[in-house]
Amino acid sequence: MKKIKIEVGGMTCEHCVARVNKFVKNVNGVTDVKTSLKENKSYIETNDDVSVDSIKSAIEDAGYKPGKYEVE
């Protein structure tokens, strides 16, 4: 299992958080996602074969800007 912490730019409300969560959860292999409006970050748990690029694409598809990330 991988844990990814990624910055999400452009969120302004809880509706934004729900939208990011929905799009990221739809990435094949994502097992959990929690997004913080206060921190402007998403905390994502995935199977090992999920790429950070697929997470970034999901965030962009939701209408937000992915930023710096860390993988554990």
Beta strands, then each sheet from edge to edge (+ up, - down):
strand 1: 2-9
strand 2: 30-36
strand 3: 41-46
strand 4: 65-71
sheet 1: 2+ 3- 1+ 4-
end
